[in-house]
Amino acid sequence: MSRQTRSPSWLEHTLQNRPGRNQTQFVTTITLIVIVGVMIGALYLIQTTTTTTTARVLDQMTDQRDRLERENERLRVEIANLESLPLRMTRAAEMGFREANPGDIQYIVVDGYRYKRPEITATPTPTPTPEVQEYPDTFEGWLQKQWDALKSQFDQWRSGD
């Protein structure tokens, strides 16, 4: 009988023991571990950089907020100083204004205008109090009603036989 030799399939060819196969697997495993380590390190570095950048931006924004609050306070003080009565009187005098004498005041009379209006006072209206309804039943009364209803149901049942 003749024996035919067939060529091994690709799976058998791959699984065959070849010299140096263990070294190749070792190098591939080490390379894979190094690549995974580099990827984890890169992700850690990216996260650390993002956190640091965010913290720096937050610090800058906090400093800017504090600076703006100080500026607002300074402007409030400046506005209060400019609105003070002595400064206004000085500025009015510089612009040519002066205090009016009784002879300088002119009154304009408007027909139909009542300058002495009666003072309007609010009259309190009494708020209605809700009527309190008495509940005449007591626990004994309720219990008696329940007992009577039960007796009447029992009597109706007995008379129905």
Contact map, one row per residue, 1 for C-alpha under 8 A:
11100000000000000000000000000000000000000000000000000000000000000000000000000000000000000000000000000000000000000000000000000000000000000000000000000000000000000
11110000000000000000000000000000000000000000000000000000000000000000000000000000000000000000000000000000000000000000000000000000000000000000000000000000000000000
11111000000000000000000000000000000000000000000000000000000000000000000000000000000000000000000000000000000000000000000000000000000000000000000000000000000000000
01111100000000000000000000000000000000000000000000000000000000000000000000000000000000000000000000000000000000000000000000000000000000000000000000000000000000000
00111110000000000000000000000000000000000000000000000000000000000000000000000000000000000000000000000000000000000000000000000000000000000000000000000000000000000
00011111000000000000000000000000000000000000000000000000000000000000000000000000000000000000000000000000000000000000000000000000000000000000000000000000000000000
00001111100000000000000000000000000000000000000000000000000000000000000000000000000000000000000000000000000000000000000000000000000000000000000000000000000000000
00000111111110000000000000000000000000000000000000000000000000000000000000000000000000000000000000000000000000000000000000000000000000000000000000000000000000000
00000011111110000000000000000000000000000000000000000000000000000000000000000000000000000000000000000000000000000000000000000000000000000000000000000000000000000
00000001111111000000000000000000000000000000000000000000000000000000000000000000000000000000000000000000000000000000000000000000000000000000000000000000000000000
00000001111111100000000000000000000000000000000000000000000000000000000000000000000000000000000000000000000000000000000000000000000000000000000000000000000000000
00000001111111110000000000000000000000000000000000000000000000000000000000000000000000000000000000000000000000000000000000000000000000000000000000000000000000000
00000001111111110000000000000000000000000000000000000000000000000000000000000000000000000000000000000000000000000000000000000000000000000000000000000000000000000
00000000011111110000000000000000000000000000000000000000000000000000000000000000000000000000000000000000000000000000000000000000000000000000000000000000000000000
00000000001111111000000000000000000000000000000000000000000000000000000000000000000000000000000000000000000000000000000000000000000000000000000000000000000000000
00000000000111111100000000000000000000000000000000000000000000000000000000000000000000000000000000000000000000000000000000000000000000000000000000000000000000000
00000000000000111110100000000000000000000000000000000000000000000000000000000000000000000000000000000000000000000000000000000000000000000000000000000000000000000
00000000000000011111100000000000000000000000000000000000000000000000000000000000000000000000000000000000000000000000000000000000000000000000000000000000000000000
00000000000000001111110000000000000000000000000000000000000000000000000000000000000000000000000000000000000000000000000000000000000000000000000000000000000000000
00000000000000000111111100000000000000000000000000000000000000000000000000000000000000000000000000000000000000000000000000000000000000000000000000000000000000000
00000000000000001111111110000000000000000000000000000000000000000000000000000000000000000000000000000000000000000000000000000000000000000000000000000000000000000
00000000000000000011111111000000000000000000000000000000000000000000000000000000000000000000000000000000000000000000000000000000000000000000000000000000000000000
00000000000000000001111111100000000000000000000000000000000000000000000000000000000000000000000000000000000000000000000000000000000000000000000000000000000000000
00000000000000000001111111110000000000000000000000000000000000000000000000000000000000000000000000000000000000000000000000000000000000000000000000000000000000000
00000000000000000000111111111000000000000000000000000000000000000000000000000000000000000000000000000000000000000000000000000000000000000000000000000000000000000
00000000000000000000011111111100000000000000000000000000000000000000000000000000000000000000000000000000000000000000000000000000000000000000000000000000000000000
00000000000000000000001111111110000000000000000000000000000000000000000000000000000000000000000000000000000000000000000000000000000000000000000000000000000000000
00000000000000000000000111111111000000000000000000000000000000000000000000000000000000000000000000000000000000000000000000000000000000000000000000000000000000000
00000000000000000000000011111111100000000000000000000000000000000000000000000000000000000000000000000000000000000000000000000000000000000000000000000000000000000
00000000000000000000000001111111110000000000000000000000000000000000000000000000000000000000000000000000000000000000000000000000000000000000000000000000000000000
00000000000000000000000000111111111000000000000000000000000000000000000000000000000000000000000000000000000000000000000000000000000000000000000000000000000000000
00000000000000000000000000011111111100000000000000000000000000000000000000000000000000000000000000000000000000000000000000000000000000000000000000000000000000000
00000000000000000000000000001111111110000000000000000000000000000000000000000000000000000000000000000000000000000000000000000000000000000000000000000000000000000
00000000000000000000000000000111111111000000000000000000000000000000000000000000000000000000000000000000000000000000000000000000000000000000000000000000000000000
00000000000000000000000000000011111111100000000000000000000000000000000000000000000000000000000000000000000000000000000000000000000000000000000000000000000000000
00000000000000000000000000000001111111110000000000000000000000000000000000000000000000000000000000000000000000000000000000000000000000000000000000000000000000000
00000000000000000000000000000000111111111000000000000000000000000000000000000000000000000000000000000000000000000000000000000000000000000000000000000000000000000
00000000000000000000000000000000011111111100000000000000000000000000000000000000000000000000000000000000000000000000000000000000000000000000000000000000000000000
00000000000000000000000000000000001111111110000000000000000000000000000000000000000000000000000000000000000000000000000000000000000000000000000000000000000000000
00000000000000000000000000000000000111111111000000000000000000000000000000000000000000000000000000000000000000000000000000000000000000000000000000000000000000000
00000000000000000000000000000000000011111111100000000000000000000000000000000000000000000000000000000000000000000000000000000000000000000000000000000000000000000
00000000000000000000000000000000000001111111110000000000000000000000000000000000000000000000000000000000000000000000000000000000000000000000000000000000000000000
00000000000000000000000000000000000000111111111000000000000000000000000000000000000000000000000000000000000000000000000000000000000000000000000000000000000000000
00000000000000000000000000000000000000011111111100000000000000000000000000000000000000000000000000000000000000000000000000000000000000000000000000000000000000000
00000000000000000000000000000000000000001111111110000000000000000000000000000000000000000000000000000000000000000000000000000000000000000000000000000000000000000
00000000000000000000000000000000000000000111111111000000000000000000000000000000000000000000000000000000000000000000000000000000000000000000000000000000000000000
00000000000000000000000000000000000000000011111111100000000000000000000000000000000000000000000000000000000000000000000000000000000000000000000000000000000000000
00000000000000000000000000000000000000000001111111110000000000000000000000000000000000000000000000000000000000000000000000000000000000000000000000000000000000000
00000000000000000000000000000000000000000000111111111000000000000000000000000000000000000000000000000000000000000000000000000000000000000000000000000000000000000
00000000000000000000000000000000000000000000011111111100000000000000000000000000000000000000000000000000000000000000000000000000000000000000000000000000000000000
00000000000000000000000000000000000000000000001111111110000000000000000000000000000000000000000000000000000000000000000000000000000000000000000000000000000000000
00000000000000000000000000000000000000000000000111111111000000000000000000000000000000000000000000000000000000000000000000000000000000000000000000000000000000000
00000000000000000000000000000000000000000000000011111111100000000000000000000000000000000000000000000000000000000000000000000000000000000000000000000000000000000
00000000000000000000000000000000000000000000000001111111110000000000000000000000000000000000000000000000000000000000000000000000000000000000000000000000000000000
00000000000000000000000000000000000000000000000000111111111000000000000000000000000000000000000000000000000000000000000000000000000000000000000000000000000000000
00000000000000000000000000000000000000000000000000011111111100000000000000000000000000000000000000000000000000000000000000000000000000000000000000000000000000000
00000000000000000000000000000000000000000000000000001111111110000000000000000000000000000000000000000000000000000000000000000000000000000000000000000000000000000
00000000000000000000000000000000000000000000000000000111111111000000000000000000000000000000000000000000000000000000000000000000000000000000000000000000000000000
00000000000000000000000000000000000000000000000000000011111111100000000000000000000000000000000000000000000000000000000000000000000000000000000000000000000000000
00000000000000000000000000000000000000000000000000000001111111110000000000000000000000000000000000000000000000000000000000000000000000000000000000000000000000000
00000000000000000000000000000000000000000000000000000000111111111000000000000000000000000000000000000000000000000000000000000000000000000000000000000000000000000
00000000000000000000000000000000000000000000000000000000011111111100000000000000000000000000000000000000000000000000000000000000000000000000000000000000000000000
00000000000000000000000000000000000000000000000000000000001111111110000000000000000000000000000000000000000000000000000000000000000000000000000000000000000000000
00000000000000000000000000000000000000000000000000000000000111111111000000000000000000000000000000000000000000000000000000000000000000000000000000000000000000000
00000000000000000000000000000000000000000000000000000000000011111111100000000000000000000000000000000000000000000000000000000000000000000000000000000000000000000
00000000000000000000000000000000000000000000000000000000000001111111110000000000000000000000000000000000000000000000000000000000000000000000000000000000000000000
00000000000000000000000000000000000000000000000000000000000000111111111000000000000000000000000000000000000000000000000000000000000000000000000000000000000000000
00000000000000000000000000000000000000000000000000000000000000011111111100000000000000000000000000000000000000000000000000000000000000000000000000000000000000000
00000000000000000000000000000000000000000000000000000000000000001111111110000000000000000000000000000000000000000000000000000000000000000000000000000000000000000
00000000000000000000000000000000000000000000000000000000000000000111111111000000000000000000000000000000000000000000000000000000000000000000000000000000000000000
00000000000000000000000000000000000000000000000000000000000000000011111111100000000000000000000000000000000000000000000000000000000000000000000000000000000000000
00000000000000000000000000000000000000000000000000000000000000000001111111110000000000000000000000000000000000000000000000000000000000000000000000000000000000000
00000000000000000000000000000000000000000000000000000000000000000000111111111000000000000000000000000000000000000000000000000000000000000000000000000000000000000
00000000000000000000000000000000000000000000000000000000000000000000011111111100000000000000000000000000000000000000000000000000000000000000000000000000000000000
00000000000000000000000000000000000000000000000000000000000000000000001111111110000000000000000000000000000000000000000000000000000000000000000000000000000000000
00000000000000000000000000000000000000000000000000000000000000000000000111111111000000000000000000000000000000000000000000000000000000000000000000000000000000000
00000000000000000000000000000000000000000000000000000000000000000000000011111111100000000000000000000000000000000000000000000000000000000000000000000000000000000
00000000000000000000000000000000000000000000000000000000000000000000000001111111110000000000000000000000000000000000000000000000000000000000000000000000000000000
00000000000000000000000000000000000000000000000000000000000000000000000000111111111000000000000000000000000000000000000000000000000000000000000000000000000000000
00000000000000000000000000000000000000000000000000000000000000000000000000011111111100000000000000000000000000000000000000000000000000000000000000000000000000000
00000000000000000000000000000000000000000000000000000000000000000000000000001111111100100000000000000000000000000000000000000000000000000000000000000000000000000
00000000000000000000000000000000000000000000000000000000000000000000000000000111111100110000000000000000000000000000000000000000000000000000000000000000000000000
00000000000000000000000000000000000000000000000000000000000000000000000000000011111110110000000000000000000000000000000000000000000000000000000000000000000000000
00000000000000000000000000000000000000000000000000000000000000000000000000000001111111110000000000000000000000000000000000000000000000000000000000000000000000000
00000000000000000000000000000000000000000000000000000000000000000000000000000000001111111000000000000000000000000000000000000000000000000000000000000000000000000
00000000000000000000000000000000000000000000000000000000000000000000000000000000000111111100000000000000000000000000000000000000000000000000000000000000000000000
00000000000000000000000000000000000000000000000000000000000000000000000000000000111111111110000000000000000000000000000000000000000000000000000000000000000000000
00000000000000000000000000000000000000000000000000000000000000000000000000000000011111111111000000000000000000000000000000000000000000000000000000000000000000000
00000000000000000000000000000000000000000000000000000000000000000000000000000000000011111111100000000000000000000000000000000000000000000000000000000000000000000
00000000000000000000000000000000000000000000000000000000000000000000000000000000000001111111110000000000000000000000000000000000000000000000000000000000000000000
00000000000000000000000000000000000000000000000000000000000000000000000000000000000000111111111000000000000000000000000000000000000000000000000000000000000000000
00000000000000000000000000000000000000000000000000000000000000000000000000000000000000011111111111000000000000000000000000000000000000000000000000000000000000000
00000000000000000000000000000000000000000000000000000000000000000000000000000000000000001111111111000000000000000000000000000000000000000000000000000000000000000
00000000000000000000000000000000000000000000000000000000000000000000000000000000000000000111111110000000000000000000000000000000000000000000000000000000000000000
00000000000000000000000000000000000000000000000000000000000000000000000000000000000000000011111110000000000000000000000000000000000000000000000000000000000000000
00000000000000000000000000000000000000000000000000000000000000000000000000000000000000000001111111000000000000000000000000000000000000000000000000000000000000000
00000000000000000000000000000000000000000000000000000000000000000000000000000000000000000001111111100000000000000000000000000000000000000000000000000000000000000
00000000000000000000000000000000000000000000000000000000000000000000000000000000000000000001100111110000000000000000000000000000000000000000000000000000000000000
00000000000000000000000000000000000000000000000000000000000000000000000000000000000000000000000011111000000000000000000000000000000000000000000000000000000000000
00000000000000000000000000000000000000000000000000000000000000000000000000000000000000000000000001111111100000000000000000000000000000000000000000000000000000000
00000000000000000000000000000000000000000000000000000000000000000000000000000000000000000000000000111111100000000000000000000000000000000000000000000000000000000
00000000000000000000000000000000000000000000000000000000000000000000000000000000000000000000000000011111100000000000000000000000000000000000000000000000000000000
00000000000000000000000000000000000000000000000000000000000000000000000000000000000000000000000000011111110000000000000000000000000000000000000000000000000000000
00000000000000000000000000000000000000000000000000000000000000000000000000000000000000000000000000011111110000000000000000000000000000000000000000000000000000000
00000000000000000000000000000000000000000000000000000000000000000000000000000000000000000000000000011111111000000000000000000000000000000000000000000000000000000
00000000000000000000000000000000000000000000000000000000000000000000000000000000000000000000000000000011111100000000000000000000000000000000000000000000000000000
00000000000000000000000000000000000000000000000000000000000000000000000000000000000000000000000000000000111110000000000000000000000000000000000000000000000000000
00000000000000000000000000000000000000000000000000000000000000000000000000000000000000000000000000000000011111000000000000000000000000000000000000000000000000000
00000000000000000000000000000000000000000000000000000000000000000000000000000000000000000000000000000000001111100000000000000000000000000000000000000000000000000
00000000000000000000000000000000000000000000000000000000000000000000000000000000000000000000000000000000000111111000000000000000000000000000000000000000000000000
00000000000000000000000000000000000000000000000000000000000000000000000000000000000000000000000000000000000011111000000000000000000000000000000000000000000000000
00000000000000000000000000000000000000000000000000000000000000000000000000000000000000000000000000000000000001111100000000000000000000000000000000000000000000000
00000000000000000000000000000000000000000000000000000000000000000000000000000000000000000000000000000000000001111110000000000000000000000000000000000000000000000
00000000000000000000000000000000000000000000000000000000000000000000000000000000000000000000000000000000000000011111100000000000000000000000000000000000000000000
00000000000000000000000000000000000000000000000000000000000000000000000000000000000000000000000000000000000000001111100000000000000000000000000000000000000000000
00000000000000000000000000000000000000000000000000000000000000000000000000000000000000000000000000000000000000000111110000000000000000000000000000000000000000000
00000000000000000000000000000000000000000000000000000000000000000000000000000000000000000000000000000000000000000111111000000000000000000000000000000000000000000
00000000000000000000000000000000000000000000000000000000000000000000000000000000000000000000000000000000000000000001111100000000000000000000000000000000000000000
00000000000000000000000000000000000000000000000000000000000000000000000000000000000000000000000000000000000000000000111110000000000000000000000000000000000000000
00000000000000000000000000000000000000000000000000000000000000000000000000000000000000000000000000000000000000000000011111000000000000000000000000000000000000000
00000000000000000000000000000000000000000000000000000000000000000000000000000000000000000000000000000000000000000000001111100000000000000000000000000000000000000
00000000000000000000000000000000000000000000000000000000000000000000000000000000000000000000000000000000000000000000000111110000000000000000000000000000000000000
00000000000000000000000000000000000000000000000000000000000000000000000000000000000000000000000000000000000000000000000011111000000000000000000000000000000000000
00000000000000000000000000000000000000000000000000000000000000000000000000000000000000000000000000000000000000000000000001111100000000000000000000000000000000000
00000000000000000000000000000000000000000000000000000000000000000000000000000000000000000000000000000000000000000000000000111110000000000000000000000000000000000
00000000000000000000000000000000000000000000000000000000000000000000000000000000000000000000000000000000000000000000000000011111000000000000000000000000000000000
00000000000000000000000000000000000000000000000000000000000000000000000000000000000000000000000000000000000000000000000000001111100000000000000000000000000000000
00000000000000000000000000000000000000000000000000000000000000000000000000000000000000000000000000000000000000000000000000000111110000000000000000000000000000000
00000000000000000000000000000000000000000000000000000000000000000000000000000000000000000000000000000000000000000000000000000011111000000000000000000000000000000
00000000000000000000000000000000000000000000000000000000000000000000000000000000000000000000000000000000000000000000000000000001111100000000000000000000000000000
00000000000000000000000000000000000000000000000000000000000000000000000000000000000000000000000000000000000000000000000000000000111110000000000000000000000000000
00000000000000000000000000000000000000000000000000000000000000000000000000000000000000000000000000000000000000000000000000000000011111000000000000000000000000000
00000000000000000000000000000000000000000000000000000000000000000000000000000000000000000000000000000000000000000000000000000000001111100000000000000000000000000
00000000000000000000000000000000000000000000000000000000000000000000000000000000000000000000000000000000000000000000000000000000000111110000000000000000000000000
00000000000000000000000000000000000000000000000000000000000000000000000000000000000000000000000000000000000000000000000000000000000011111000000000000000000000000
00000000000000000000000000000000000000000000000000000000000000000000000000000000000000000000000000000000000000000000000000000000000001111100000000000000000000000
00000000000000000000000000000000000000000000000000000000000000000000000000000000000000000000000000000000000000000000000000000000000000111110110000000000000000000
00000000000000000000000000000000000000000000000000000000000000000000000000000000000000000000000000000000000000000000000000000000000000011111110000000000000000000
00000000000000000000000000000000000000000000000000000000000000000000000000000000000000000000000000000000000000000000000000000000000000001111111000000000000000000
00000000000000000000000000000000000000000000000000000000000000000000000000000000000000000000000000000000000000000000000000000000000000000111111100000000000000000
00000000000000000000000000000000000000000000000000000000000000000000000000000000000000000000000000000000000000000000000000000000000000001111111110000000000000000
00000000000000000000000000000000000000000000000000000000000000000000000000000000000000000000000000000000000000000000000000000000000000001111111111000000000000000
00000000000000000000000000000000000000000000000000000000000000000000000000000000000000000000000000000000000000000000000000000000000000000011111111100000000000000
00000000000000000000000000000000000000000000000000000000000000000000000000000000000000000000000000000000000000000000000000000000000000000001111111110000000000000
00000000000000000000000000000000000000000000000000000000000000000000000000000000000000000000000000000000000000000000000000000000000000000000111111111000000000000
00000000000000000000000000000000000000000000000000000000000000000000000000000000000000000000000000000000000000000000000000000000000000000000011111111100000000000
00000000000000000000000000000000000000000000000000000000000000000000000000000000000000000000000000000000000000000000000000000000000000000000001111111110000000000
00000000000000000000000000000000000000000000000000000000000000000000000000000000000000000000000000000000000000000000000000000000000000000000000111111111000000000
00000000000000000000000000000000000000000000000000000000000000000000000000000000000000000000000000000000000000000000000000000000000000000000000011111111100000000
00000000000000000000000000000000000000000000000000000000000000000000000000000000000000000000000000000000000000000000000000000000000000000000000001111111110000000
00000000000000000000000000000000000000000000000000000000000000000000000000000000000000000000000000000000000000000000000000000000000000000000000000111111111000000
00000000000000000000000000000000000000000000000000000000000000000000000000000000000000000000000000000000000000000000000000000000000000000000000000011111111100000
00000000000000000000000000000000000000000000000000000000000000000000000000000000000000000000000000000000000000000000000000000000000000000000000000001111111110000
00000000000000000000000000000000000000000000000000000000000000000000000000000000000000000000000000000000000000000000000000000000000000000000000000000111111111000
00000000000000000000000000000000000000000000000000000000000000000000000000000000000000000000000000000000000000000000000000000000000000000000000000000011111111100
00000000000000000000000000000000000000000000000000000000000000000000000000000000000000000000000000000000000000000000000000000000000000000000000000000001111111110
00000000000000000000000000000000000000000000000000000000000000000000000000000000000000000000000000000000000000000000000000000000000000000000000000000000111111111
00000000000000000000000000000000000000000000000000000000000000000000000000000000000000000000000000000000000000000000000000000000000000000000000000000000011111111
00000000000000000000000000000000000000000000000000000000000000000000000000000000000000000000000000000000000000000000000000000000000000000000000000000000001111111
00000000000000000000000000000000000000000000000000000000000000000000000000000000000000000000000000000000000000000000000000000000000000000000000000000000000111111
00000000000000000000000000000000000000000000000000000000000000000000000000000000000000000000000000000000000000000000000000000000000000000000000000000000000011111
